[in-house]
Amino acid sequence: MVPLLLGAAAIWGISNVADAESNANAANKMNKEASELAQRAYNKVNTSHERMMNVLDDLGDNKMRTSVAIGMAGDFIEDITKVLKQNRDTKSLRELDEAGINENMLSQMHTLSQQAQQLGTNDIKQIDVSENENAVCVFGALGGAALGFGVVAIPAMFIYSFMKSDEAEAAYYEAKTRVDEAKVYAERCNNMSSLFSAIATRGEQIDDLLHRLNGYFVPAVEALSQTMDKFGNNYAQYTMEAKMTVHYSFQLAQTVKTIVETSMFQEDGTINPDMDMTLEIGEQTMALLDADK
């Protein structure tokens, strides 16, 4: 009877070792799966985040340069209005006012330019990146989370020598939990990657529109400067063509100013729907400008 009992115990032990080996291998496989899943998700969100930040940097530079040009146009026109006020030329002042040129708007143009130059002195890339602090902070909180899903291999010999079958089973279920956590993490990363991609796409739309509008606006400001060099500040003495140069540069300044000042984001960090209307107005302006070529 004793040998039979010993044999049964031996068989029971072999069975436990086999179970432990199976559970250990399964745990190792699931740990690896969790690690790879988390790493792919992290790489995806990191790539989309990098693209977004590059787009916002470029847009910030573009907005800064555009704001400076807006300020130049505003300062030129403000010099004209000062002379008209000094000469009490109410007729010319009324003409400018009917074109939408007033003190308040000129002051806004000047302030925008000053802010852009100040930001450029401190950090050329802060204009649009600062608008995205919410998304950046969210990503920062997520950044190192993938490290929690590193491969934790369970050596088979260690299982054989020291672990009981129930401990191997516990390791199996722990690894299974880790896979579930990795899936949750991957879903979060996918959602965040989609957000970053949407921001980047919208940023590219704005940047492209500004570049195209500046193809008209920058030469208009240069033409305004040349007009003032030729005719001085006395708007009353301007030819019709010179007056049209003033009005044209101002109207373009208003369009690009609206695009520069419309934030991509609302206070809650979501994308600002008002930007849709702003982009539509900008595209309509572009269509008119291109048609007049």
HELIX and SHEET records of a PDB file:
HELIX    1   1 VAL A    2  GLN A   86  1                                  85    
HELIX    2   2 THR A   90  GLU A   98  1                                   9    
HELIX    3   3 GLU A  103  ASN A  122  1                                  20    
HELIX    4   4 GLN A  126  VAL A  129  1                                   4    
HELIX    5   5 SER A  130  ASN A  132  5                                   3    
HELIX    6   6 GLU A  133  LEU A  142  1                                  10    
HELIX    7   7 GLY A  143  PHE A  149  5                                   7    
HELIX    8   8 ALA A  156  PHE A  162  1                                   7    
HELIX    9   9 SER A  165  PHE A  231  1                                  67    
HELIX   10  10 TYR A  235  GLN A  237  5                                   3    
HELIX   11  11 MET A  240  GLU A  261  1                                  22    
HELIX   12  12 ASP A  274  ALA A  291  1                                  18    
END                                                                             
